[in-house]
Amino acid sequence: MGLDITWAVDWVRRSADQMAENRVELIRLDREIGDGDHGENMDRGFQAVGAKLDDLPAGSTPGDVLKLVATTLISTVGGAAGPLYGTAYLKASGAVGGATSLDGAAVAGLLAAARDGIVSRGKAELGDKTMVDAWTPAVEAAAAAASAGADAAEVFAAAATAAEAGAVATEPLVARKGRASYLGERSAGHRDPGAESSALLLRAGADAAADGAGA
């Protein structure tokens, strides 16, 4: 069963809920190695996206929803997160094009496009203690699941689980990119807030897919 517009809208709504519920925790993580505004910015950005969902025109596709997320985050989220996430969702939108339903391969493709957009924009690599450390394992897990014949919901679930593990794995790393890199060795022992918010967003997408598949 493919993922359609109903899933895409549900993903955004669940993402907004996740950012609201985890706002304080993301602020805490960012305060430890950044400037402390990540939770506030992400919550504000996704609440703004959520407010626009009802205005989507009839016949909208998942790609339209992803583009709406991109443009809204770019215009409302401060710091590095706005451009990075905005680019991710914009590239994901381009990857799925005008498709009305996404299969496992399409899900793997949109996640890869999103990750590549983040890498292109932020110039970070795996191991730099950034959101890439959540996205790259997610992309690899999604590609493996899709190649094994998993359906769209299963591919997203594999990606979310890998992203969560990737976020945890940033804790011992020494930051080499972003504001946290200014701390040098002192950045070790703290989870990267961008990796954590990435994992939350991907879990929201996986949960929306699982519930949709079971409907």
Secondary structure per residue as TSV (DSSP state, phi and psi in degrees):
chain	resnum	aa	ss	phi	psi
A	1	M	-	360.0	129.2
A	2	G	-	-83.1	166.6
A	3	L	B	-100.1	124.8
A	4	D	-	-114.4	-162.8
A	5	I	H	-60.9	-36.9
A	6	T	H	-61.4	-41.6
A	7	W	H	-64.5	-44.8
A	8	A	H	-60.1	-43.4
A	9	V	H	-65.9	-41.3
A	10	D	H	-63.6	-39.1
A	11	W	H	-57.7	-45.6
A	12	V	H	-64.6	-43.7
A	13	R	H	-63.4	-42.6
A	14	R	H	-67.0	-35.0
A	15	S	H	-63.2	-42.7
A	16	A	H	-61.7	-41.0
A	17	D	H	-63.4	-42.4
A	18	Q	H	-63.8	-41.9
A	19	M	H	-67.0	-36.5
A	20	A	H	-67.9	-45.9
A	21	E	H	-67.3	-31.8
A	22	N	T	-106.6	12.0
A	23	R	H	-53.9	-50.2
A	24	V	H	-65.0	-40.8
A	25	E	H	-65.4	-40.6
A	26	L	H	-67.0	-35.8
A	27	I	H	-62.5	-44.0
A	28	R	H	-61.6	-47.1
A	29	L	H	-60.2	-42.4
A	30	D	H	-72.8	-30.5
A	31	R	H	-66.9	-29.6
A	32	E	H	-71.3	-34.5
A	33	I	H	-133.8	5.5
A	34	G	S	-137.5	-143.5
A	35	D	-	-106.5	5.5
A	36	G	S	81.6	9.5
A	37	D	-	-108.1	3.9
A	38	H	H	-63.5	-45.4
A	39	G	H	-63.0	-43.0
A	40	E	H	-63.6	-44.3
A	41	N	H	-64.9	-44.5
A	42	M	H	-67.6	-39.6
A	43	D	H	-62.9	-47.6
A	44	R	H	-61.8	-42.4
A	45	G	H	-63.3	-45.9
A	46	F	H	-77.5	-25.9
A	47	Q	H	-66.2	-36.4
A	48	A	H	-66.0	-40.2
A	49	V	H	-63.8	-46.5
A	50	G	H	-57.4	-35.7
A	51	A	H	-68.7	-17.5
A	52	K	H	-98.2	-7.8
A	53	L	G	-62.5	-36.6
A	54	D	G	-68.8	-13.7
A	55	D	G	-92.6	0.2
A	56	L	-	-61.8	132.0
A	57	P	-	-69.9	157.0
A	58	A	T	-58.7	143.7
A	59	G	T	84.7	8.3
A	60	S	-	-66.0	153.5
A	61	T	-	-114.0	168.4
A	62	P	H	-54.1	-37.4
A	63	G	H	-62.6	-35.3
A	64	D	H	-64.5	-40.0
A	65	V	H	-64.6	-44.5
A	66	L	H	-61.6	-37.9
A	67	K	H	-68.1	-37.7
A	68	L	H	-61.6	-43.1
A	69	V	H	-59.7	-46.1
A	70	A	H	-58.5	-53.2
A	71	T	H	-66.5	-35.0
A	72	T	H	-71.1	-43.5
A	73	L	H	-63.7	-40.6
A	74	I	H	-61.2	-35.5
A	75	S	H	-88.5	-16.2
A	76	T	H	-119.4	-19.7
A	77	V	-	-97.5	126.2
A	78	G	-	-84.7	-178.6
A	79	G	T	67.9	-159.2
A	80	A	T	-77.4	-24.0
A	81	A	H	-63.5	-38.6
A	82	G	H	-58.0	-57.5
A	83	P	H	-62.5	-37.8
A	84	L	H	-68.4	-51.8
A	85	Y	H	-68.5	-37.2
A	86	G	H	-59.5	-44.4
A	87	T	H	-63.9	-40.2
A	88	A	H	-59.2	-50.2
A	89	Y	H	-69.8	-32.3
A	90	L	H	-66.8	-43.7
A	91	K	H	-67.1	-36.5
A	92	A	H	-63.5	-40.2
A	93	S	H	-61.3	-44.2
A	94	G	H	-64.2	-33.8
A	95	A	H	-67.9	-36.7
A	96	V	H	-88.8	-16.1
A	97	G	T	58.0	-136.5
A	98	G	T	-97.1	15.8
A	99	A	-	-59.6	138.4
A	100	T	S	-92.8	-15.0
A	101	S	S	-144.9	135.7
A	102	L	B	-111.1	127.1
A	103	D	-	-92.0	-174.6
A	104	G	H	-58.9	-42.1
A	105	A	H	-64.3	-37.9
A	106	A	H	-67.1	-38.8
A	107	V	H	-62.9	-46.1
A	108	A	H	-59.9	-38.6
A	109	G	H	-67.4	-40.9
A	110	L	H	-69.0	-36.4
A	111	L	H	-67.5	-39.8
A	112	A	H	-64.2	-41.7
A	113	A	H	-63.8	-40.3
A	114	A	H	-62.9	-47.4
A	115	R	H	-61.3	-42.9
A	116	D	H	-63.9	-34.7
A	117	G	H	-64.5	-41.2
A	118	I	H	-63.6	-44.2
A	119	V	H	-63.5	-43.4
A	120	S	H	-63.2	-40.0
A	121	R	H	-76.4	-44.1
A	122	G	H	-97.6	-11.0
A	123	K	-	60.5	23.6
A	124	A	-	-93.3	155.4
A	125	E	-	-122.9	166.1
A	126	L	T	-56.7	130.7
A	127	G	T	97.6	-4.1
A	128	D	S	-83.0	-2.7
A	129	K	S	67.8	58.0
A	130	T	S	-137.8	-175.0
A	131	M	T	-62.6	-20.4
A	132	V	H	-60.2	-29.1
A	133	D	H	-70.9	-15.8
A	134	A	H	-94.0	-39.9
A	135	W	H	-71.4	-40.5
A	136	T	H	-65.0	-46.5
A	137	P	H	-60.7	-35.0
A	138	A	H	-63.2	-44.6
A	139	V	H	-63.9	-43.3
A	140	E	H	-64.9	-41.0
A	141	A	H	-67.8	-38.8
A	142	A	H	-64.9	-43.3
A	143	A	H	-62.8	-41.8
A	144	A	H	-65.1	-42.4
A	145	A	H	-65.2	-43.3
A	146	A	H	-63.7	-41.0
A	147	S	H	-64.3	-28.4
A	148	A	T	-84.5	1.6
A	149	G	T	91.7	13.5
A	150	A	-	-66.7	150.9
A	151	D	-	-81.4	178.5
A	152	A	H	-60.0	-44.4
A	153	A	H	-64.2	-39.7
A	154	E	H	-68.2	-38.2
A	155	V	H	-63.4	-44.3
A	156	F	H	-65.7	-38.2
A	157	A	H	-62.9	-42.1
A	158	A	H	-62.8	-40.3
A	159	A	H	-64.3	-44.5
A	160	A	H	-64.0	-43.0
A	161	T	H	-62.8	-42.0
A	162	A	H	-67.0	-37.5
A	163	A	H	-64.7	-40.3
A	164	E	H	-62.6	-43.1
A	165	A	H	-65.6	-37.8
A	166	G	H	-64.6	-38.0
A	167	A	H	-64.1	-44.4
A	168	V	H	-60.9	-38.3
A	169	A	T	-69.4	-10.1
A	170	T	T	-77.1	-15.5
A	171	E	T	-57.7	-46.9
A	172	P	T	-80.8	-7.8
A	173	L	-	-73.1	153.4
A	174	V	-	-97.9	124.9
A	175	A	-	-66.3	136.0
A	176	R	-	-117.6	-3.5
A	177	K	S	-137.6	157.4
A	178	G	S	76.0	-175.5
A	179	R	G	-60.7	-34.2
A	180	A	G	-61.9	-25.6
A	181	S	G	-65.2	-21.6
A	182	Y	G	-66.4	-22.2
A	183	L	G	-81.1	-15.8
A	184	G	G	59.9	-131.0
A	185	E	G	-61.3	-25.2
A	186	R	G	-69.1	-12.9
A	187	S	G	-76.2	-17.7
A	188	A	T	-67.4	146.4
A	189	G	T	93.6	2.6
A	190	H	S	-128.6	139.2
A	191	R	-	-77.5	139.5
A	192	D	-	-70.8	126.8
A	193	P	H	-66.3	-33.7
A	194	G	H	-68.7	-37.6
A	195	A	H	-65.6	-38.4
A	196	E	H	-67.4	-44.2
A	197	S	H	-66.6	-33.5
A	198	S	H	-62.1	-45.4
A	199	A	H	-62.5	-39.5
A	200	L	H	-63.5	-42.0
A	201	L	H	-67.0	-41.1
A	202	L	H	-70.1	-35.1
A	203	R	H	-65.5	-36.6
A	204	A	H	-61.6	-41.0
A	205	G	H	-66.6	-39.5
A	206	A	H	-67.1	-41.7
A	207	D	H	-65.0	-39.8
A	208	A	H	-63.2	-39.7
A	209	A	H	-68.0	-41.6
A	210	A	H	-64.0	-43.3
A	211	D	H	-68.1	-36.8
A	212	G	H	-68.0	-37.7
A	213	A	H	-68.8	-27.4
A	214	G	T	-90.5	-2.7
A	215	A	-	-72.6	360.0
